[in-house]
Every structure is written in structure tokens, then in C-alpha cells.
Amino acid sequence: MSMFCYQCQETAKNEGCTVVGVCGKKEDVAKLQDLLIYTLKGISEIVIRGSLDVKELDEANKNLVNSLFVTITNANFDENAIAKEIEKMIKIRDDLRSRIDEDNLHDAATFTVESREDMLRKGSEVGVLSTKDEDVRSLRELVTYGVKGMAAYTAHAAHLDIEDMDIYEFIYKALAFTLDDTLSVDDLVALTLETGEHGVKAMAALDEANTSTYGNPEITEVNIGVRNNPAILVSGHDLRDFEQLLEQTKDTGVDVYTHSEMLPANYYPAFKKYDHFVGNYGNSWWKQIEEFDTFNGPILFTTNCIVPPRKEEIRQRIFTSGASGYPGCTHITENEDGVKDFSEIIEMAKTLDSPTEIEKGSIVGGFAHEQVFQLADKVVDAVKSGAIKKFFVMAGCDGRMKSREYYTEFAKELPEDTVILTAGCAKYRYNKLNLGDIGGIPRVLDAGQCNDSYSLAVIALKLKEIFELEDINELPIEYNIAWYEQKAVIVLLALLYLGVKDIHLGPTLPAFLSANVANVLVDKFGISGISTVEEDVNEFMAEPTA
């Protein structure tokens, strides 16, 4: 096989992509990403075995999480950018190695490459399948994918000057431990739960960064129509990039719209002062092929998820920043002061047509933890009176597979005395349905981006406190979560660490879970896949047996 990757939900045959990624990732990009991860593991071994103080490793820390972010599904398809990232991280690795006296370091901490050919050869040697034992490989990859998601959230928080050294220290530890052949399966299972623990910390840090900078999200009616002005469409997750673009587009005559996971930017008070911030255009990330065509203006990707454009004209309108990248697209970097110059994208917007309207009306969101806490009395009364029988956490990711229509139908079939708690792009499967409300409480409560799944955990813990329960699983909350990529993996591990059990995960269980590892998750946490809508609704709504 020319490559092997099974980190996302859409991997070929739910086994692994071996020729080209379903995401569009090509063989050489896959090999370079494998080598980049291998390099980061070598850096991590040096830091851990050398007992280096992470507080003194600012450059290494920030580059570590950014490099991990680069390898997340749909983030970066640019072979040259990834090769440069490897070169940069090898230099950082060798500098760190020069500071310690440790001998007998792993090959990941010592290998050399002198050319692109060397990189590709080495990348093909150190990929996923280089770990022969299936169960060890499964657990190592589960930890690695959780760490990738954690790194994404940590990188966003760092952009807003919020950092937790414990998170960096754990990432080094986790990656280093994936090189350790002396660890048992039990050791790796324990490391998996520890990954979830630090995932909670990472999401809490990002929540603090976002809310302390931009205010707590508010219940907001978001416009989904268009105006007759030239415009820029912003996709991804990075609010700092979004803020800088809004500042630079003031008084230019250029409007700004969000797309996909950037939708929750509409909920933050700090962004509501910008009159040229119009609302949200379109739907989930995988719809971008058709929606970028009708938008007409330039598109800024602040992070994943990029779908390789089919038209050259659209590719010419795509700009990337941060960990994202695509061959031939303009990549915008920051200067020494942390400022990104978006003038090129602004000038392009002025020359292009305004967006073509694809829908009208509005959608409502902004139900993060502080906003829900303000509704706590109403929510508690509704639960006690029986007006709300159950909450359903339907957070996570969307994707292209037809099987994901399950989530739309599931939302439609839920009884009218239930409420959906959501975060992430999974919401696009049902956030435009007319599901009504319960005593003024909308039946779909959108907390925000995938990282805002933290809000859902905080809400659950608050309800546990209010109802004076001993166990979070005693709450009238069920979990039916869709996953796609690695940020959903860290959300899942965080929920497991918090003790949540009986999670339904779909539309398929991860291909990277070996049969034995899957059995551990089933036995220990009650994780299961999805069935039919009817069967699952009946199971969730069934009264517990004594």
C-alpha cells in the first residue's frame, strides 16, 4: 500500500485509506504527516527523559501544538508546508537534544533526513502500521488522536494568551509514551483516560480564553440571508483571526459572513458591534463545494475543514492561515506582533460579486454554559414538572456519508418533551428543523463549536449539583454523539474521564479501535454504536429497570 491512514470516520471501508485519503490527502502528504508526528514524538522523549522544564520551552511548546494541528483531518494538504514544518521541528528537536546528557534515545529523537526523498522514505517507515501489535497500535493511536484534538484547542487558547503548562507537559508525556515498548495494554488504557482528563483542562482553558476576550456567548438570532455587498466568508474555528479580519474590513464596504464551525462567532458580544458582520452563510463543512461557488467572494480558512476544491476559480479565492494549508492557495502568516495582514483578501473581495442568496431567515444559538445557567430555574422547573423528560447530547461532527441522515431523522423522531444539547458541526443535521420549544426553552440548544462541548459537560455537572445526585449518569441526559475527526476524539475521552457511560457513537465506531480495545470501552463505559432511529429512540426513552 502507498499510505495508511484511519484517523477519521470516513476512512475507506471503515478500515483505512491505502491509496489516497477519502479527505483528499495524497500519498506524499500522508507520509510527511506521519514523519511530522514521529518527529514530535522524538521531541517529546527528549523533553521527558531530559526532565526539561516546559515553562522554559515556549518556542517548542507553541510549535508542538501547531504541528499536531497541521496533521488533523482536512487541515493541511500542502506538501511543501508540511516539509518545512518537519525541518523546523527537527531543528527544535536537535537543539533540545543538545541540552541533555541522555543516551540511547529512540530513533525518533535522532534520525536525520537530507532531502524530500529522505523524508518520504522515512515517513513510509514510521507510519501507523510500524507498531505491529494490533491492540498496542490501537491504544497508541487513540492517545495520539486525542492529543491532536487537545493540541488544536490548546493552540487556539495560546493565540489568546491563555496557556496551561500542565497540558503541554502531558502532551510531551503522552507522545513519548507511545514510543515506549515496555508499556502494557493496561498502562496504555490508563494513559487514554489521562488524555481525557487533560482534554477537559484544554477545553476549559480555551473556554476561558474565548470568554475572557470576547465575552460569554449570548442567545442570538443569526441571519442566514445575504446583503448586496462584496463579502468574505470565514470558515474554521480561530476567533482571533476572525477578530482581526473584522477590524481590517471596517469601513471598506466589504461584509463578513461565517461558515460551518465559525457560526458560533455570531454569539459573542464582542463581535456584535461590527455592522458589516452579516451572519452565517451555508451549512456544514462538506457542503463547501457548492456553497463556495454561490458565495462568489473570497474564503478564509482559519483551520480545518478544507475540502479540496474542484474548480480552479474557487481555489484562487481560498486563503489559509494558522495550521491550515492547500497547494496553490495564499497562506497568510502573522508578523512579530501577532498581526495578520488580510489586505489581499479584502482587495480581492472588492472586485467580486456579492453572495448569491441560498436561503432566508434566521437560526438561534448561543446556549453556552453561562447562558444556560441564567435559564437554570426555568430548566429545573421544566424537568421537575415533567415538561422536559430528557436531554439528548448530540454534539460532535458532521460528514458526507448518507448514513448521517440518521441524526436528522433521530432529531425529528424524538418526543416533544425532549431537548437537544449540541455543539460542533453535527448541529447542521437538525438546527434548521422546526422542532419548537418547551415553555420558551428551544428544543435545540446550540452551545457553539466542537470545543464548546465543554459547555455541555459543565451544564451536566451543574445539573448534577442542582439535583443533588451522586452520579452524573443519574441525570435525565442521554448521549448520541457523531464523530468525524480528532477533536471529536478528545471530546469523547473527556466525557469518559468525567464518568459518562452508555454513550452511543456513530455513524460507525472508529476503525482505529481494535476488537479488544473496543471491548474494553464497551465493558468499562458501555460505549455502543448506533442502530435504527426507531430502535435507538425506543432504547433511550425506555424507563430504567429496577
N, C-alpha and C positions, 0 to 999 in steps of 0.2 A: 504494500500500500504506500501511496505517496505522502500521506499525512494521517494523523489520527486525532480527532477531537470529539469529545462527547459532553462538553460542559453546558450546553444549552438544551432546552426542552425539545427543540425541533430537530435534533441530530438525526441523521439518516437512519430509518428503520428502528428508531429508538435504541440504536446500538452504537453508532459512531460514524462521523464523516471521514471517509478514507481517500477521496479523490479531490473534492472541493467542499467547502463548508456550505451547508444549506443557507447560512447567513450571507454567503458570497465570498467568504475568506478563501484565498487561493493557497496552494501548497507552500510556496515560499514564505508567505506571511505567517502561516501556521507554524512553520519550522522556526522562524525568527521569534515568534511569540513564545514558543517552548524554550528557546535559548534564553530569552529575557527572563522568564520565570526561574530558570536554572541559575542564572547569574544572581538573581535576587536571593535565592536560597543560599548561594555561596557567601554573599554579603552577610546574611543572617547568621550563618555558622560562625563567621569571624567575630561578629558582634557578641554573640552568646558565649563562645568559647574563650574569647578575649576579655569578657566581662567589661566591655566598653560601656561608658555612661551615655545613655541615649540623649540626655539633656545637652550633651556636647556634640551631638551629631545632626545638627539642624539641616544641613545640606543633604545628608544621606537620608534622613527621615522623610523629608518632603519628596525627594526623588524616588524613594522606595514606594510610597503610596501612589505617586503619579504613574510609575512604571507598571504597577499592578493594575491600575485603572486602564492603561493602554491595552491590556490583554483581555478585558471584559468583552463579551459578545457584542458585536456591532459598534464598537467604539472606534477602532483604528484599523484601516485596511491599507495603510501607506507603508510599503515595504522599506522605503528609504528612511522614513521617520523612525520606524522600529529599529532598524540597523543602527541609526545614530543613538537611539536610546540605549542599546546594548553597549556601544562604545563608551558612552558616558558612564554607565553603571559599572563597567569593567574598570574604568579609571578610579571611580569611587571605591570599588572593591579592593583594588591594589593599594590604594592609599591607606585604607583601614587595615589591611593585612600587614603593612609595614609598621603599624603601631603595636603589634602583639608579638609574643615570643612562641606562640603555639606552633607545634609541628604536626605532621600527619593530618593536615586538613583535607576535607573531602575535595574531589576533583572540581566540584562546582566553585570552590574558593580559589582554585589555582590554574584552571585551564587557560589556554591562550588561543587567540584566533588572529590571523593576519590579513584576511580578505573576506569578501562576501561569500565566496565559495566555502571558506573555512566555517563561517557562521552557519551556512545551510547544512553542511555536513554534520557539524556538532549538534545543531538543532534536531536533526533526524535521529541522533543517537540518544538524546536526553529527554525525549517526549514522554507522554503519559505511560506508554507501554514498556518503558525501560524498567518499571517496577513489575516484576514477574508474578508475585503472589497476588491473586485477584482481590482478596479481602484487604490486604495491606494497601494495595493500589487504590481501592475504593475509598478507604478511610483517608488516605493521604490526599486524594483529590477532593473529597468532601471538605476537609480542612482548608485546602488551598483555595477552593472556590468561595468558601465562607470568608476567608481572609481577603480575597479580591473584592467582595462586596463591602467588607469592613473598610478596606482601603479607599474605596470610592467615597464613602461617607466622611472618612477622616480627611481626605483631600479637600472636599467641599468646606468642611469646618475650618481647616487651616487657611483657606482662601479668605475667611472672615476672622482670622487671627485667634481662633479657639483651638487649642491643642491639649491633648491628654497624653502625657508621656507613658502612662501605663499601656495605652493602646499601641503605641509604637513598639514598646518593649515586648508586648505579646506577639505582635506580627513577626518580629525577628525570631522570637522563640518558636512560634508555630512553623514558620518556614524552615528553620534549622532542624526541627524535629522530623520534618518529612524526609530528611536525608539520613536519619538515624535508623540503621537496620537492627539495632538492639531493642527497639520499642516493640512491645507486644500489641496484639489487636486490642486488648483491654486498655493499654496505655493510650492508643490512638482514639478509642471511644471516649475516654476521659478528656483528651485534648479537643475532641469535637464539641463536647459540652462547654469546655473552657472558651472555645471560639464563640459559642453563643453568648456566654457571659460578657465577653468583650465587645460583641456585636451590640448588646444593649448599651454599653458605655459609649460606643461610637455613635449610635443613633441619638443618644442623649446629648452628646457634645454638639452634633450638628443641629439638633433642635435648639439648643442654647444659642448657637452661632446665628441661626436664621432669625429667631425671635428677638434676640437682644439687638440685632442690627435692623431688622425690618418690622418689628412688632409682631404680636400674636395674630395669626390668621383670624379673619372675621367672616361671619356668614355673608356671602357675596353672591349677587345675581350677575353672572358673567354673560356678556353679549357674545353671541356666536354668528352674528351677521357681519357685514363689512361697510366701510365708507369708501368714498370715491377719491382716495388719495393714494399716491405711491406708498409702498409699505415694505417692511422687513418682517419675516417670520422667524421666530426663535424657538428652537427645539432643544431637548436635553434637560438638564437639571440645575445648572450653575446660576444661582441668583446674583452673584457678584458680577458676572458677565452681563446679565440682564440689566442690572442697575446701571452699569457703565454705558451700555448701549442706549438706555432711556435718556441718560444725561446728555449724551452726544447727539441725539436726534431731536432734542428740544429746539423748537423754532426753526426747524429745517423744512417743514411741510411733509415730512415722512412719518407715517404711522407705524406702530409696532403691534404685532399680534403674537400670542403664544401658540404653540402646537404641542400636542401629545403631553409628555410629562412636565412641560413648562406651564401647563394650565394653572396649577396652584399659585403661580406668581400673582394671579389676579386677586388672591385672598389677602395679601399682605398690605397693611395700611400704608407703608412707605411708598408703594408703587401707585397708589390711587391718586396721587397729586399730579400725575402726568396725563394731561388731556389727550395726548397723542397715543396713549396706550389704550387700544380699542377694545380688545377682548381676545377670545380664542378662535382660531381658525382650524376646522377639521377635527380629526379624531385620533385614533391610536397611531403609533409609530409606523406600523406596517401599511398604513393607508397612504404614506407619503408619496408613493409613485404617482398616483393620480392627483393627490391634493397639492403637491408642489407644482404640478402642471397648471392647475387652475389658479394658484395663488399669484403667479406672474412675476412677483418680485424676488429679491434675493433671500436666501435662507441661512441663518446662523446656527450651526450645531455647537452647543457648549459642551456636550458629552455624547454618549450613545443615546438613541439607537439609530445608526445610519443604515439605510437600505441602498445598496449600490444603484445609482440612477441609470435608467435605460437610455435616456436621451442626453446627448452631449450638451444641448442647450440648457438643460436643468443642471448638469454638473458644473457648468460655467457660473451658475447662480449660487452654488453652495460654498459657504465659508465655514471653516472649522476653527476651534480653539481648544485649549486645555489638552486633555488626553485624547481627543478625537482627531481623526485624520482620514483623508481619502485622496488617492492619487489624482493629481491634476487640479485639486481644489486649493484655493488660497487658505493658508493657515495663519491665523492672527496670534501673535505672541505678545506678552506683556513687556514693558520696559522695566528699568531698575526700580521704578516707583510703584510697580504693580499695576500700571495702567495699560489697557489695550486700546490701540487706535483703530476705531471702526469706520474711519472716514471713507475707505474704499467701498465698503458695503453700502454706506449711506449715499455716496455719489452714484453708485450703480442703481440703487432704488429709484432715484430721481429720474432716471432715463427709461424706466419700465412702467408698464400698465399697472393700474390699481388691481387689487384682487377681484376675481370673479366670485360672485356670491354663490355658495353651495348649500346654504341653509339660513334660516332666520330664527330669531327668538333668543332664549337665554337658558342657562343651566345654573343650578345653585350649588355652591360648595363652601368650604371654609370651616368645616366642623373638626378642627384640631382640638387637642385636649382642653385648653383654656376656654374655648368657646362652648364645648360640651359641658364643662364644669358649671358654666353660667346657666345651663339648662338642667342642671342636676336634679333640682327639686321636681321639675316637670317630668323628667325621665323616671325618677324613682316612683313618683305617684302613678305614672302610667304602668310601671311594672307591678306595683302593689295592687292596683285596681284590676289588673289583668288585661288592660288595653294593649299593652305590649307583652306578648307571650315569650318571644325570644329575639335575641340579636344574632345576626349572622355576619361574621367577619369574612368578607370576600375580597381581601386585599391581594396584591401581587401584580402579575404581569399579564399583558395581552400578547397575542401572537396570531400568525396567519392561518393556523390549522383550522379546518372546518369543524373539528371536534370541539373547538372553543365556543361554538354556538350553544353548547351545553350551559354555559354560565348565563347567557341571556335568557334561555328558557327556564333555568333554575330560578332566576330572579322573578320572572313572570309568575311562576307556579308557587312561590312562597305565599303562605296565608297572609291576609291583610293585617293580621295582628303581629307581624314581624318587621324588624328594621335591619337594613343592611349597613354595616360599617365597612368602609372601603378606603383604600389608599393605593397608589400606583396606577399604572395604565390599565389594569384589569377593569377599572371603572367604566371604560368606554364600551364595555359589553352591555351596560344597563343604565348608565347615568342619564340617558335621554329618553328613557321609558317614563310613561306617566303612571307612576306607582302610588301617587297620592301621599297623604300624611296621616299621622295618628295624633289627634289633638294638637295639631300645629307642629308636630315633630315630623319632618320629612322622612319617608321610608328609606331613602338613600342618603347617608351621611358621609360625605367625602372629606377625609382628613388631609389629603394632599398627595404629595409624591410618594414613591415607594419607601423612601427613608422615613416618611411620616407615619409608617406603620408603628413607629414608636408611640405615636399618639394613641393608637388603638390599644397598645399594651398598657399605657398609663391610664386610659379610661377604664379598662378592665380591672386594674389594680385598685382604682378609686372606688368602683362599684363594689368590689370585694370588701373594701373597708366600710363603705356605707351600709352594706347589708350584713356586716359583722360575720363574714364567712371565714372558715379556716382554710379553705382550698379554692384556688381560682377556678377550678373545674366545677365547683358548685354553682357558679353563675349561670344564668339562662343565656349563655353565649355559645354558639357553635362556630366551627372554623372550616370553611370550604375555600381553600386558597389555590389560586392559579400561579404557576411559576413559569419563568422563561430563562432568566439568566442569573448571574451570580449575586446580584443584590437581593434577589428573592431567596437565595440560599442562606444568606446571613440572617434575613428576617425569620426564616424557618428555624434556624439554630437558636436564635434569640428566644423565640417562643418556647422551644424545648427547654432551654435553660430556665425560663420562668415557670416551668412546670406544667405548661399547657399540654393536654393529652387529647387523643382522638381527633387529630387534625386530618381532614380529607385533603389530599394533594393531587392536583391534576394539571392538564388533562392526562398526563402519564406520569408515573414515577420516574425519577431521574435514571438515565442509562448508566450513570457512574456508580450507582448503588449495586454492589454485588448481591447475589441472593442471600448470603449470610448476613451482610450488613443491613440489608432491607429487613430481614427477620428480626435483627436486634432492635431496629426502630419500631417495628410492629409490636414486638413483645414488650418493650420498655415504655413506649409512648403511645401505642395504639394508632400509629400513622396508617392510613389506608388510602387507596386510590379512589377514583370516582366510579360510579355505576351509571344507571339511567337517572334522568331527572326525577322521575316518579319514585323510584326506589330510594334515592337519596333524600328527597323531601320527606318521605314517609319515615325513614330511619331517624332523621334529625328531629322530627316533630313528635316521635313516639314518646309516650310517658315513660320515665325511668322505672324499671322493675325493682322491687324491694330486694 
